[in-house]
Amino acid sequence: MRLLILSFYYPPDLSAGSFRTSALVEALRAEAREDLHIDLITSMPNRYSALAGAGTPALEEHPGLTIRRIPLPSHKSGMVDQSRAFAVFARRALALSRAGRWDLVYATSSRLMTAALGARVASRAGVPLYLDIRDLFTDTMTDLLATSRTRHLIPAFRRLERWTLRRAARVNLVSPGFLDHARAVAPDQEFRLFTNGIDTDFLTRSFAVPQASPDRLPVVFYGGNMGEGQGLHHVIPGAAKMLRGEARFRLVGDGGRRRQLEEAVAAAGLDNVEVLPPVPRDALYDHYDAADILFLHLNDHPAFLKVLPSKIFEYAATGKPVLAGVSGQAAEFVKGEVPGSVLFAPCDAEALAAGVRSLLQGPRHFERAAFRERHSRSRIMAEMARDVLSLIPSGSLPSSRPKD
């Protein structure tokens, strides 16, 4: 059996897509026959420029697994930079895959383009395509480009989305909120709903509960992207001003709106906000240990009514109080699944501050054993791996790998 996986991010890079693909690869290798060989094409670590992966091998060979990492030009979080980086990735991935023969192509995508690349590779090879869709790119772009000079590109993106989803043999959606949109685009498609989940590291680790002290302000922690989608610049400065002397915000990450956030914090003279660069995953655990409240926020865009952020699973697994400025599908999930959480309307700084005060009056740890069991990433990925492998015909030829 021969399987090609296309994933723009893969460990040691830091992203939801990276961790998801790694878990799937582990599950595929556990579920499959010994004759399965996986060729995985990804990029060199590039999600955060501060952690760009010098020293990460371009080629890794393991029993049943070959990983090829494509080097990308230096880029920041802007759309133009990201587009150029993906163009380099796509050209090289197409070249690497030209000589290979596979029984199935799997592509995981948050920005549509890796999905479209997978459709192109599978079509050229004449094999089935399994898509894993982690975001509704056209919905998000419709919101973000509504007043942009590039909004004329949206119809082209919609045509590409329609072709890509209809080309696939099967499509997985990480959020139930995506179903209506996806069915409208590809009404005859076969959809699955294997969501994000909790990584094993979070299931096996116990997180510290900071002790209250008059000499220490409680810490409200956020770790992740700082872009337009998260909208931190809309809420943190105002909420931090209201919470002076009561709590401090510790924000770790990077993104297109980080500078705007830092400038707003500096302009307000806030001494209870730390904006720190991204850190490796192991160091992130220390920040979780030191946190009293874990904070999540999505901007007030209609497209975000449908998403289910992977960070919710990670936060809930720690047992710590969760403060979530989300709406729609994510709000329903948090309300029904995460005890010890407070919801507030996106971009409402006053409600954010009220949520912090409310959580600080309650317990600092919540038992969520049922949640952890129900949303174990390894369990979800084992089911997904079986679904992926079901598309590979029996009696496949021995593996052939792409040439460098």
Helices and strands as residue ranges (DSSP letters): E 2-7, H 16-31, E 37-43, G 49-51, E 59-62, E 65-70, H 79-98, E 104-109, H 113-125, E 129-133, H 137-144, G 151-153, H 154-167, E 170-173, G 176-178, H 179-185, E 191-192, H 200-204, E 219-225, H 232-242, E 248-254, H 258-267, E 273-276, H 281-290, E 293-297, G 302-305, H 310-317, E 322-325, H 328-337, E 341-343, H 349-360, H 369-374, H 377-389
